[in-house]
Amino acid sequence: MLRLELGYYCRLFDIAAGETGDDFFGARFGQGLMTQQNFDAVSKLVVGAPTVRDALVALAENYRWIQENSSLQFKHVQIGIMNK
């Protein structure tokens, strides 16, 4: 099996998009990889969570099983509203 570092992999899609003239080449390629099995795994993690926060935590903790050699991290940011 051929393995590419993520940077090379992304560059490959940039080149393919340029060569084909299809700015959405990578997205179209990805559509072909999204099987019902992939959706089932993600949906079970997210839909089975009691809160949105729990869903995001479960997704981040298990992302390496969904996307090999990648990680997903969420950061909580407090946004304040200024009164005039």
N, CA, C and O atoms as a GROMACS GRO file, in nm:
protein
  336
    1MET      N    1   0.084  -0.118   0.000
    1MET     CA    2   0.000   0.000   0.000
    1MET      C    3   0.089   0.124   0.000
    1MET      O    4   0.184   0.133   0.077
    2LEU      N    5   0.057   0.216  -0.085
    2LEU     CA    6   0.130   0.343  -0.092
    2LEU      C    7   0.075   0.439   0.013
    2LEU      O    8  -0.046   0.457   0.025
    3ARG      N    9   0.164   0.500   0.088
    3ARG     CA   10   0.123   0.598   0.189
    3ARG      C   11   0.192   0.730   0.158
    3ARG      O   12   0.310   0.733   0.124
    4LEU      N   13   0.116   0.838   0.168
    4LEU     CA   14   0.168   0.972   0.146
    4LEU      C   15   0.153   1.054   0.273
    4LEU      O   16   0.055   1.040   0.345
    5GLU      N   17   0.250   1.139   0.298
    5GLU     CA   18   0.234   1.234   0.408
    5GLU      C   19   0.120   1.328   0.371
    5GLU      O   20   0.093   1.351   0.253
    6LEU      N   21   0.053   1.381   0.472
    6LEU     CA   22  -0.065   1.463   0.448
    6LEU      C   23  -0.037   1.582   0.356
    6LEU      O   24  -0.119   1.613   0.269
    7GLY      N   25   0.077   1.647   0.372
    7GLY     CA   26   0.111   1.761   0.287
    7GLY      C   27   0.120   1.723   0.140
    7GLY      O   28   0.072   1.796   0.054
    8TYR      N   29   0.182   1.608   0.112
    8TYR     CA   30   0.192   1.560  -0.025
    8TYR      C   31   0.054   1.520  -0.080
    8TYR      O   32   0.022   1.544  -0.196
    9TYR      N   33  -0.024   1.459   0.006
    9TYR     CA   34  -0.159   1.417  -0.032
    9TYR      C   35  -0.243   1.538  -0.072
    9TYR      O   36  -0.311   1.535  -0.175
   10CYS      N   37  -0.238   1.643   0.007
   10CYS     CA   38  -0.312   1.765  -0.024
   10CYS      C   39  -0.260   1.830  -0.152
   10CYS      O   40  -0.337   1.878  -0.234
   11ARG      N   41  -0.130   1.829  -0.168
   11ARG     CA   42  -0.069   1.886  -0.288
   11ARG      C   43  -0.114   1.809  -0.412
   11ARG      O   44  -0.138   1.870  -0.517
   12LEU      N   45  -0.125   1.679  -0.402
   12LEU     CA   46  -0.173   1.597  -0.512
   12LEU      C   47  -0.310   1.643  -0.559
   12LEU      O   48  -0.336   1.651  -0.679
   13PHE      N   49  -0.399   1.673  -0.465
   13PHE     CA   50  -0.532   1.719  -0.502
   13PHE      C   51  -0.530   1.861  -0.559
   13PHE      O   52  -0.610   1.894  -0.646
   14ASP      N   53  -0.440   1.944  -0.510
   14ASP     CA   54  -0.424   2.077  -0.568
   14ASP      C   55  -0.382   2.068  -0.715
   14ASP      O   56  -0.436   2.138  -0.800
   15ILE      N   57  -0.288   1.980  -0.742
   15ILE     CA   58  -0.240   1.961  -0.880
   15ILE      C   59  -0.352   1.902  -0.966
   15ILE      O   60  -0.374   1.948  -1.079
   16ALA      N   61  -0.422   1.802  -0.915
   16ALA     CA   62  -0.531   1.741  -0.990
   16ALA      C   63  -0.641   1.842  -1.021
   16ALA      O   64  -0.697   1.842  -1.131
   17ALA      N   65  -0.671   1.928  -0.926
   17ALA     CA   66  -0.773   2.031  -0.948
   17ALA      C   67  -0.728   2.127  -1.058
   17ALA      O   68  -0.807   2.166  -1.144
   18GLY      N   69  -0.600   2.165  -1.055
   18GLY     CA   70  -0.547   2.254  -1.158
   18GLY      C   71  -0.545   2.189  -1.295
   18GLY      O   72  -0.581   2.253  -1.394
   19GLU      N   73  -0.503   2.064  -1.301
   19GLU     CA   74  -0.494   1.993  -1.429
   19GLU      C   75  -0.631   1.967  -1.491
   19GLU      O   76  -0.646   1.972  -1.613
   20THR      N   77  -0.730   1.940  -1.407
   20THR     CA   78  -0.864   1.909  -1.459
   20THR      C   79  -0.950   2.034  -1.474
   20THR      O   80  -1.054   2.031  -1.540
   21GLY      N   81  -0.907   2.145  -1.412
   21GLY     CA   82  -0.989   2.265  -1.414
   21GLY      C   83  -1.109   2.256  -1.322
   21GLY      O   84  -1.201   2.338  -1.331
   22ASP      N   85  -1.111   2.157  -1.235
   22ASP     CA   86  -1.221   2.134  -1.143
   22ASP      C   87  -1.178   2.175  -1.003
   22ASP      O   88  -1.106   2.101  -0.936
   23ASP      N   89  -1.222   2.293  -0.959
   23ASP     CA   90  -1.185   2.342  -0.826
   23ASP      C   91  -1.236   2.251  -0.714
   23ASP      O   92  -1.186   2.257  -0.602
   24PHE      N   93  -1.333   2.169  -0.743
   24PHE     CA   94  -1.392   2.080  -0.642
   24PHE      C   95  -1.348   1.935  -0.661
   24PHE      O   96  -1.417   1.843  -0.616
   25PHE      N   97  -1.235   1.915  -0.726
   25PHE     CA   98  -1.186   1.780  -0.752
   25PHE      C   99  -1.175   1.698  -0.624
   25PHE      O  100  -1.222   1.584  -0.619
   26GLY      N  101  -1.115   1.755  -0.520
   26GLY     CA  102  -1.098   1.683  -0.393
   26GLY      C  103  -1.230   1.646  -0.329
   26GLY      O  104  -1.245   1.537  -0.275
   27ALA      N  105  -1.326   1.738  -0.334
   27ALA     CA  106  -1.458   1.711  -0.275
   27ALA      C  107  -1.529   1.600  -0.352
   27ALA      O  108  -1.592   1.512  -0.293
   28ARG      N  109  -1.518   1.604  -0.484
   28ARG     CA  110  -1.582   1.499  -0.565
   28ARG      C  111  -1.515   1.364  -0.541
   28ARG      O  112  -1.583   1.261  -0.536
   29PHE      N  113  -1.385   1.364  -0.525
   29PHE     CA  114  -1.312   1.241  -0.494
   29PHE      C  115  -1.360   1.186  -0.359
   29PHE      O  116  -1.385   1.066  -0.345
   30GLY      N  117  -1.371   1.274  -0.262
   30GLY     CA  118  -1.415   1.233  -0.128
   30GLY      C  119  -1.555   1.176  -0.126
   30GLY      O  120  -1.584   1.086  -0.047
   31GLN      N  121  -1.642   1.228  -0.212
   31GLN     CA  122  -1.779   1.175  -0.219
   31GLN      C  123  -1.778   1.027  -0.252
   31GLN      O  124  -1.860   0.950  -0.201
   32GLY      N  125  -1.686   0.987  -0.337
   32GLY     CA  126  -1.677   0.847  -0.374
   32GLY      C  127  -1.631   0.756  -0.261
   32GLY      O  128  -1.655   0.636  -0.264
   33LEU      N  129  -1.565   0.814  -0.163
   33LEU     CA  130  -1.514   0.736  -0.050
   33LEU      C  131  -1.612   0.728   0.066
   33LEU      O  132  -1.595   0.645   0.156
   34MET      N  133  -1.712   0.812   0.064
   34MET     CA  134  -1.807   0.816   0.175
   34MET      C  135  -1.912   0.706   0.158
   34MET      O  136  -2.012   0.724   0.088
   35THR      N  137  -1.886   0.595   0.221
   35THR     CA  138  -1.979   0.482   0.216
   35THR      C  139  -2.075   0.490   0.334
   35THR      O  140  -2.054   0.566   0.428
   36GLN      N  141  -2.180   0.410   0.327
   36GLN     CA  142  -2.275   0.405   0.437
   36GLN      C  143  -2.206   0.359   0.565
   36GLN      O  144  -2.241   0.404   0.674
   37GLN      N  145  -2.107   0.271   0.552
   37GLN     CA  146  -2.033   0.223   0.668
   37GLN      C  147  -1.960   0.338   0.737
   37GLN      O  148  -1.958   0.345   0.860
   38ASN      N  149  -1.899   0.428   0.659
   38ASN     CA  150  -1.831   0.544   0.717
   38ASN      C  151  -1.930   0.634   0.789
   38ASN      O  152  -1.902   0.681   0.899
   39PHE      N  153  -2.045   0.658   0.728
   39PHE     CA  154  -2.145   0.743   0.791
   39PHE      C  155  -2.200   0.679   0.917
   39PHE      O  156  -2.225   0.748   1.016
   40ASP      N  157  -2.218   0.548   0.916
   40ASP     CA  158  -2.270   0.480   1.034
   40ASP      C  159  -2.177   0.496   1.153
   40ASP      O  160  -2.223   0.521   1.265
   41ALA      N  161  -2.047   0.484   1.131
   41ALA     CA  162  -1.951   0.496   1.240
   41ALA      C  163  -1.955   0.635   1.301
   41ALA      O  164  -1.957   0.650   1.423
   42VAL      N  165  -1.957   0.737   1.218
   42VAL     CA  166  -1.959   0.875   1.266
   42VAL      C  167  -2.093   0.907   1.331
   42VAL      O  168  -2.097   0.968   1.438
   43SER      N  169  -2.201   0.865   1.267
   43SER     CA  170  -2.332   0.898   1.323
   43SER      C  171  -2.355   0.833   1.459
   43SER      O  172  -2.419   0.893   1.545
   44LYS      N  173  -2.304   0.712   1.480
   44LYS     CA  174  -2.319   0.647   1.610
   44LYS      C  175  -2.245   0.724   1.719
   44LYS      O  176  -2.292   0.733   1.832
   45LEU      N  177  -2.130   0.778   1.684
   45LEU     CA  178  -2.055   0.858   1.782
   45LEU      C  179  -2.130   0.986   1.817
   45LEU      O  180  -2.139   1.023   1.934
   46VAL      N  181  -2.183   1.051   1.717
   46VAL     CA  182  -2.243   1.183   1.736
   46VAL      C  183  -2.387   1.174   1.785
   46VAL      O  184  -2.423   1.241   1.881
   47VAL      N  185  -2.467   1.094   1.721
   47VAL     CA  186  -2.610   1.088   1.754
   47VAL      C  187  -2.632   1.025   1.892
   47VAL      O  188  -2.728   1.060   1.961
   48GLY      N  189  -2.545   0.932   1.931
   48GLY     CA  190  -2.563   0.866   2.060
   48GLY      C  191  -2.520   0.949   2.180
   48GLY      O  192  -2.540   0.908   2.294
   49ALA      N  193  -2.461   1.065   2.156
   49ALA     CA  194  -2.413   1.149   2.266
   49ALA      C  195  -2.528   1.230   2.326
   49ALA      O  196  -2.616   1.277   2.253
   50PRO      N  197  -2.528   1.245   2.457
   50PRO     CA  198  -2.637   1.318   2.522
   50PRO      C  199  -2.635   1.470   2.498
   50PRO      O  200  -2.739   1.535   2.505
   51THR      N  201  -2.517   1.525   2.469
   51THR     CA  202  -2.506   1.669   2.444
   51THR      C  203  -2.417   1.694   2.321
   51THR      O  204  -2.344   1.605   2.278
   52VAL      N  205  -2.424   1.812   2.268
   52VAL     CA  206  -2.337   1.849   2.156
   52VAL      C  207  -2.192   1.843   2.200
   52VAL      O  208  -2.105   1.796   2.127
   53ARG      N  209  -2.166   1.890   2.321
   53ARG     CA  210  -2.029   1.883   2.374
   53ARG      C  211  -1.978   1.740   2.379
   53ARG      O  212  -1.865   1.712   2.338
   54ASP      N  213  -2.061   1.648   2.429
   54ASP     CA  214  -2.022   1.507   2.436
   54ASP      C  215  -1.999   1.450   2.296
   54ASP      O  216  -1.909   1.369   2.275
   55ALA      N  217  -2.080   1.492   2.201
   55ALA     CA  218  -2.065   1.446   2.063
   55ALA      C  219  -1.931   1.491   2.006
   55ALA      O  220  -1.861   1.413   1.941
   56LEU      N  221  -1.895   1.616   2.029
   56LEU     CA  222  -1.768   1.668   1.978
   56LEU      C  223  -1.650   1.601   2.047
   56LEU      O  224  -1.549   1.572   1.982
   57VAL      N  225  -1.661   1.577   2.177
   57VAL     CA  226  -1.554   1.508   2.249
   57VAL      C  227  -1.537   1.366   2.194
   57VAL      O  228  -1.425   1.322   2.169
   58ALA      N  229  -1.648   1.294   2.174
   58ALA     CA  230  -1.641   1.158   2.120
   58ALA      C  231  -1.580   1.158   1.980
   58ALA      O  232  -1.499   1.071   1.947
   59LEU      N  233  -1.618   1.254   1.899
   59LEU     CA  234  -1.564   1.263   1.763
   59LEU      C  235  -1.414   1.290   1.766
   59LEU      O  236  -1.337   1.226   1.694
   60ALA      N  237  -1.373   1.384   1.850
   60ALA     CA  238  -1.230   1.417   1.859
   60ALA      C  239  -1.149   1.299   1.913
   60ALA      O  240  -1.040   1.271   1.863
   61GLU      N  241  -1.201   1.230   2.014
   61GLU     CA  242  -1.128   1.119   2.074
   61GLU      C  243  -1.116   0.999   1.980
   61GLU      O  244  -1.021   0.921   1.991
   62ASN      N  245  -1.209   0.984   1.888
   62ASN     CA  246  -1.210   0.868   1.800
   62ASN      C  247  -1.174   0.900   1.656
   62ASN      O  248  -1.182   0.813   1.569
   63TYR      N  249  -1.134   1.023   1.630
   63TYR     CA  250  -1.108   1.066   1.493
   63TYR      C  251  -0.998   0.985   1.426
   63TYR      O  252  -1.002   0.963   1.305
   64ARG      N  253  -0.900   0.942   1.503
   64ARG     CA  254  -0.788   0.866   1.444
   64ARG      C  255  -0.836   0.737   1.381
   64ARG      O  256  -0.769   0.684   1.292
   65TRP      N  257  -0.950   0.684   1.425
   65TRP     CA  258  -1.005   0.561   1.367
   65TRP      C  259  -1.083   0.593   1.240
   65TRP      O  260  -1.102   0.505   1.156
   66ILE      N  261  -1.127   0.716   1.226
   66ILE     CA  262  -1.203   0.757   1.108
   66ILE      C  263  -1.108   0.805   0.999
   66ILE      O  264  -1.124   0.770   0.882
   67GLN      N  265  -1.010   0.883   1.036
   67GLN     CA  266  -0.913   0.940   0.943
   67GLN      C  267  -0.774   0.905   0.991
   67GLN      O  268  -0.724   0.965   1.086
   68GLU      N  269  -0.711   0.808   0.927
   68GLU     CA  270  -0.581   0.756   0.970
   68GLU      C  271  -0.475   0.866   0.975
   68GLU      O  272  -0.469   0.952   0.886
   69ASN      N  273  -0.393   0.863   1.078
   69ASN     CA  274  -0.281   0.956   1.097
   69ASN      C  275  -0.324   1.102   1.106
   69ASN      O  276  -0.247   1.192   1.073
   70SER      N  277  -0.445   1.125   1.151
   70SER     CA  278  -0.493   1.262   1.168
   70SER      C  279  -0.548   1.277   1.309
   70SER      O  280  -0.574   1.178   1.378
   71SER      N  281  -0.565   1.400   1.349
   71SER     CA  282  -0.628   1.424   1.478
   71SER      C  283  -0.726   1.540   1.463
   71SER      O  284  -0.716   1.620   1.369
   72LEU      N  285  -0.818   1.547   1.554
   72LEU     CA  286  -0.919   1.651   1.553
   72LEU      C  287  -0.924   1.708   1.692
   72LEU      O  288  -0.932   1.635   1.790
   73GLN      N  289  -0.920   1.840   1.701
   73GLN     CA  290  -0.917   1.904   1.831
   73GLN      C  291  -1.015   2.021   1.829
   73GLN      O  292  -1.018   2.099   1.734
   74PHE      N  293  -1.093   2.033   1.933
   74PHE     CA  294  -1.185   2.144   1.948
   74PHE      C  295  -1.138   2.230   2.064
   74PHE      O  296  -1.088   2.179   2.165
   75LYS      N  297  -1.154   2.358   2.050
   75LYS     CA  298  -1.115   2.451   2.155
   75LYS      C  299  -1.236   2.534   2.194
   75LYS      O  300  -1.304   2.592   2.109
   76HIS      N  301  -1.263   2.538   2.322
   76HIS     CA  302  -1.375   2.618   2.372
   76HIS      C  303  -1.332   2.763   2.382
   76HIS      O  304  -1.234   2.795   2.448
   77VAL      N  305  -1.406   2.849   2.318
   77VAL     CA  306  -1.375   2.992   2.319
   77VAL      C  307  -1.497   3.067   2.370
   77VAL      O  308  -1.607   3.052   2.319
   78GLN      N  309  -1.475   3.146   2.471
   78GLN     CA  310  -1.583   3.228   2.528
   78GLN      C  311  -1.595   3.356   2.444
   78GLN      O  312  -1.498   3.429   2.427
   79ILE      N  313  -1.713   3.381   2.394
   79ILE     CA  314  -1.737   3.502   2.316
   79ILE      C  315  -1.825   3.594   2.397
   79ILE      O  316  -1.937   3.559   2.436
   80GLY      N  317  -1.775   3.712   2.421
   80GLY     CA  318  -1.852   3.810   2.498
   80GLY      C  319  -1.924   3.908   2.407
   80GLY      O  320  -1.880   3.933   2.294
   81ILE      N  321  -2.032   3.962   2.454
   81ILE     CA  322  -2.107   4.061   2.378
   81ILE      C  323  -2.090   4.195   2.449
   81ILE      O  324  -2.114   4.207   2.569
   82MET      N  325  -2.048   4.292   2.373
   82MET     CA  326  -2.027   4.426   2.432
   82MET      C  327  -2.155   4.507   2.421
   82MET      O  328  -2.218   4.513   2.315
   83ASN      N  329  -2.192   4.568   2.530
   83ASN     CA  330  -2.308   4.659   2.528
   83ASN      C  331  -2.260   4.800   2.502
   83ASN      O  332  -2.157   4.843   2.554
   84LYS      N  333  -2.335   4.871   2.422
   84LYS     CA  334  -2.299   5.010   2.393
   84LYS      C  335  -2.363   5.103   2.491
   84LYS      O  336  -2.344   5.225   2.482
   0.00000   0.00000   0.00000
